Amino acid sequence: MSLEGIAGLSVINVGQAVVLGVVEGITEFLPISSTGHLKIVEGLMGIPVDDDSVVGFSAVIQVGAIAAVLVYFFKDILRFAVAWAQGLPALLSRGGERVEQTRDAKFAWWVIFATIPIVAVGLAAKPLITGPLASLWVVAASLIVGSGVMWYADRVATLKRGEADITFADAMIVGSSQILALLFPGFSRSGATLSFGLFRGLDRVAATRLSFFLSIPALTGAGIYELKDAVGGEVGAVPLAVGTIVSFLVAYASIAWLLRYVAKHTLGAFIVYRIVIGILLFALLGAGTIDA
């Protein structure tokens, strides 16, 4: 029996799942919009981009990319988690009284608090996110508009502050910027967080690492929340598993490459690429080559 047979009837087959896993793994952490690219590729393969199970599939395979972050930054994440756990009893026992926390414990709390805005908006705006805003017209426009934001951020960046200089305000502003990518697929979660990190004066490596850490709760939560739509809908379990595993493997390599790249380069190449893809997508939509 074929893998497709094992998986049952599925709106996404195993071969398509491999392709989408590769696309997700490459684009999740590059500032070029993973959601936008997934929707473009889904459209080209004739997959209904606004189907709830397809939207769920895209969210779930992101967990593969997040798993890559957990593995790649395991020592850092473990350090933050241990510091947070060690400081928690003191906070609970002292009630509302101020308790001094280590830098690592504070950073863990900052990531938690910085995730609240995107969770709130994601739950409140889900009908819009999976409905009108899922259109490829929105993706095309967001790719180009987001490029303008990235260009301006690169231009005004002072790059004077490193990871040790990150503050609670930085985490909240950068974390909240993820809402742009949530509402406008094509804007790019990575592009938004990198841009606002640069607006805050962080250097590119510090902004990139902050973006990675902020992605963990946001994307993991989204994947778990959408799992019921992906598995309970028209996407088989096997394509879902294959897409997630491929996403993990490709994303791990992508993380390592991006950190090396931003240490020595601006965001210029990504900006040009996004504009070209946005214009090409507008052309394909206008010609009726792909369905919005």
N, C-alpha and C positions, 0 to 999 in steps of 0.2 A: 504494500500500500504506500502511496506517495505521502510526502509530508502534508501536501494540501488536503489529501484525503483524511489524514489523521486529524488535521485542524478543523475539518468540516467546512461548510460553506462560509467563506470569509470575503468581505469586501476588499481586503488586502491579502494577497498571496505571499508565500515565503520569499519568492524572488524579489517582489516589491518591498517586502519588509527589510531585506538585506540592503537594498538601495537606500531606503529611508533611514536605516540605522547608520549607514555611512554618512549620509547628508547631515543627520543630527549630530553625530560625533565630531564632524569637521566644523560645523557652524555654531554649535551651542555656545562656545566660549570665544569665538572670533566675533568682532563687532560688525557682523554682516547679516544678522537675524536668522536664527535657526528656524523659527516659526514661519517666517517669510519663505525661506528656501524649501521647507517641507511642503508648504502649500503650493508653491510653484511646481515642484516635482510631482506632487500628488495630482495636480491639475494636468500636467503633461502626460501622466500615466492613466488618466481617465478616472481617478479616484475622487469621489464626491467630497470636496474639502470642508463642506459645512455639515456633514453627517456627524451626529453626536459620537458615534463609535470611532470615527476617524480622528476627530478632535481629541477623544480620549486616548487613542493610540499614540498620537503625537506627544501628549503629556506624559504617558507612561514610559515611552522609550527615553524621555529626558532623564528618568531615574538612572538609566545606564550611564549617562554622562555624569550625573551627580556621584554615582558610585566611583567613577574614575577620580573625581575630586577628593573623595574620602580616602581613597588608596594613595593618591599622589601626595596629599597633605596630611597623611595619617599622624605623623609626629606632632605637627602643629595643632591639629584638631584634638588629639588626645591631651595635649598640654592645656588647651583652653577648657576642655570638658572636666579635667581633674581639678583645675583651679576653681571652676564654677561650682562643682560639687563640694569642694572643701569649704568654700565660702558660704554656701547655702544655709547650713545650720545656724551660723551666727546671725544671718539676716532674719531667719524665722524666729529665733529666740529673742531678738531685740525688737521685734515688731516694726514700727515705722521709724525707729531711731536710726540715725545714720551710722553705718558700719563701714569701716575702711576695707576695701577689697584690693586684691592684687591687680596688676595691669591685665593679666590674662583673664581673670575672672570678670573684670569690667568689660573687656572686649567681647566675651561670650554673651554677657547681658546686652550689650549694644547690638549684636547681631539679632538677638531675639526681639528686642524692641523695634529694630529697623525693619523687621519682617511684618509687623502688625499692619502697617498701611496697605501693603499689597494684598494681604489676606482679606482685609475688610473690603477693599475695592473689588477684588476677584469674586467674592461671594455676592456682593451687591450688584455687580454689573455682568454676571454670567450670561444672562439672556442676550445682552449686546455683544459680548465677546464671542459667543458661539453662533450669533446671528449676523446682523448687518456688518459688524466689524471683522467678520471672518472672510470678507470679500477680497479677492486678489487685487481689486482696484485700490482698496485700502493699503494692501501690502506694497503695491507699486509706489503710491504716494508717500508712504511712511519710509520706504527705503531712501527716497530722495530728500525728504524733509530731515530725517535723522542724519543724513550725510552733512547737511548744513550745520546741524548742532555739533557734530563731531569736528567739523572743520573749524568752527569758531572756538571750540574748547581747546583744540590743538594750538590755535593761534594765540590765545590769551594765557595759556598755561605757564605758570611760573616754575613748576617742578621743584620747588624749594623744600617740600616736606616729604619725609619718608614714612615708612610704616609705623615707626615708633612715635610719630607725631599725630597719628589719627586720633580724633576726638569723638565724643558721643554725637556732636552735631554733624560731623562728617558722615558717620555711619547712618544717621537718620536721613540726611539729605540724599546720600547715594542710594540707600535702601529704598527710599520713596520713589526715586527716579525709575525704578523697575516698573512702576505703574504705567509709564509711557509705552513700554514694550508689551505690557499685558493688554492694554486697550487698543494699541495700534500695531498689529503684527507686521513686521517689516522694520519697525523702529530699532529693534534689537535690544534685549536686556543687557547684554554685554556692552553694546555701544552706548546705551544710556548711562550705565554705572561708570564706565570708563570716562565718559565726557564730564559727568558731574564730579567725579574724583579729580579730574584735571581742573575744573572750575574752582574746586576747593584748594588748589595749590599743591596737590599730591603729585609726586613723580609717577611716571607711567607704570613702573613695577609695583609700587605701593597701591595705586588705583586698581591695577589688575588683580593683585592678591586679595584686596578688599572685595572686589567683584566676585571672585571665586567663593570666598567665605559666605557672602550674602546670598549666593545662589543656592546653597545647601538646603536651608529650611524652605525657601520659597518654591523651588522646583520639586523637592521631595514631597512637600505637601500637595502640590498641584497633581503630581503623578498618582499619589494615593487617592486623592479625591476623584480623579477621573478614571480610576481603575474599573469601577463598576460599569461605566459607559463603554469602555473598551472591551472588557471580557463579556459583559452581559449584553453587548450589542452585536454588531455584525463583523467583528474582527475575531478570528480564531485565536486560541491560546498559543499555538505554535508560532504563527507570525509575530505575535506580540513578544514572545520570549526571544525569538531570533533577532528581532529589531533591537531589543534592549541589550542583548549581549554584544551585538555588532557595535552599537552606540558606545558601550563601555570601552571596548578595545580601541576604537578610533579616537574617542575623546581623550583617552590617556595620552596618546601621542600628540594630540592637538594642544593639550595643556602645556606639555614640555616645550613644544615649539613656540607657542605664544609668549611664554615668559622670557625666552631667549630673544625673541624678535623685538618686543616692546622695550627691552633694555637699551637698544641701539637705534630704533627707528621711530618715526612719527606714525600717525594713523593714516597718512596720505594714501597709501596703496589701497587700504580698505575703503576709504571714501570714494576714490575713483571707481573701484569695483562696484560699490553699492549703486552709484549713479548710473553706470552702464546697465546693470541688471534691472534697475527701476525703469529706465527708458525702454529697454527691450521688452519688459513685461507689459508696459503700456501698449507697445506696438502689437504684441501677440494678442492682448485682450481686444484691442481695437480692430484687429483683422479677424477676430473670431476663431483664432487658432486654438485657444484654450478657453474654457468656461470659467467665468469669475466665481 
